[in-house]
Amino acid sequence: MKPQKRLLSMILALLLTVSMFTGCSQSSDTSEDTANVESETSSESEESGDSQEAESREITDMAGRTMTVPTEIESVFSTGSVAAIYLYTIVPDRLLGWNYELNDIEKSIILDEYETLPNFGMGDSVNYEAVIEANPTIALNVGTINDAMISDCDDLSEKLGIPVVAVDGDLNAAPEAYRFLGDLFGVEDDAEKLAAYAEETFEDIENMDVPEEEKVRIYYGNGEDSLETAPAGSSHADIIEMVNAVNVADLELGDGSRVQISAEQLLAWDPDVIIVSGEPKSNMTGNAASEAILNNPDYASLKAVQNGQVYGTPNAPFSWVDRPPGPNRIIGIRWLSGLIYPDYLNFDVDEEVKEFFSLFYHVDLTDEQLENLYNGTL
C-alpha cells in the first residue's frame, strides 16, 4: 500500500474511534439527565401527595360517620341554636352566624364582635343560598344521635357540598362533645377546660345525697303565661332530674318535647317550687314571668306562691334551664341546686357562675352583673 493511502486509512480509523466514544458519552449523559428528571418528578409528586394529605384528614364524628374534613377549619355553619352555642363557647371566631335574631337579653352578654353575625335561620327557614355564598368549611349538627339525624346530616352535606359533622346533644355527653370539638378544631387545651368544668358539675351534683323524702317537686313553665311545660323524660327538662328533684309534669310526650297545660292542671299538681323561663321571643324575662304568677290571684292557693318559691330562670345570654337545650344548661344545674337544696351544696354558686361565664362565654362578671343576672335585669 502506498504511504499516502496508509496515512488516509489511519486517519479514517482514528475519526471512527473518536466518534464511537463521543456517542457513548452523549448516551450516558442523556440517561443520567432522564434519570434525574424522573427522580425530581417523583419527588415533586410525593411532596404534592404529602401536601394534600396535610390539608385534609379523616375523622369519625359522634354518630359514627367517617368523613374527610380540611385540617384547617376556618368557618362553621351551625344547623341549629345548640350547635351555635357550642361553637360560640369553644371557637367563637369560627361561628359563621346565628340561627335566629339575638334578643336584647342575649346581646347583654354576647361579645360585641359576634352580636352582628348574620342570621341564617334554622329548620325549614334556613337560607341555604346565603349559607353557600358565605362558603363555610364544614357544618355542625348537634342533637339526638339517631337514624333521622344521620339522614339529615347526609342530605345537608349533599345540598351544601361540605362535610356535616354530627355531635351528641345529650347534656350528659357535654364533656365528650367538647373533647371531640377540641380535636376537630385543634383547640384541645381550651376544650379540656370546658369538658372538665362540665364533668366537675355533674360529679358535684351526683355527690349531693338528698334523701328521697326531701326531694323537691318542681313545675317548669315556658311562655308568656308559663303554661307550656316540658314533661318528665323530655330533654328540655333534663336538669330537673339531674338535680335530684321531681318533675310534677308526669305526662305523655306525644309528638313534641313540650306540652300545653291549663291553669287548673297546675293548681292540681300544687308543686313545691315553680321555675319559669318567660318568653325569649318577646324579650320577657324569667323574672317577669315569676312576678306574673306571684301576683295572679288565680294562683294564690299554690304552695309555691304562698312560700315565695316561684323563680324566674336567668336567661342571659341563653336560658339556664332550657331553650335551647344546649351546654348553656350546665350552669343551670348549679343555680337550681342552690335554690332547692342549699343545705346540701358542696360549692359556692356565685363563684361557679363567674367561672362558667369566664370559661364558656368569655366574660368576667362583676358582682353587680351577677346580681343583675339573677334578677333578670341585664
Buried (B, 14 or more C-beta within 10 A) or exposed (E): EEEEEEEEEEEEEEEEEEEEEEEEEEEEEEEEEEEEEEEEEEEEEEEEEEEEEEEEEEBEBBBEBEBEBEEEBEBBBBBBBBBBBBBBBBBBEBBBBBBBEBBEBBBBBBEEEBEEBEBBBBEEEBBEEBBBEBEBBBBBBBBEBEEEBBEBBBEBBEBBEBBBBBBBBBBEBBBBBBBBBBEBBEBBEBBBBBBBBBBBBBEBBEEBEBEEEEBBBBBBBBBBBBBBBBBBBBBBBBBBEBBBBBBBBEBEBEEEBBBEBEEEBBEEBBBBBBBBBBBBEEEBBBBBBBBBBBEBEEBEEBBBBEEEBBBBBBBBBBBBBBBBBBBBBBBBBBBBBBBBBEEBBEBEBBEBBBBBBBBBBBBEBEEEBBEBBBEBEB
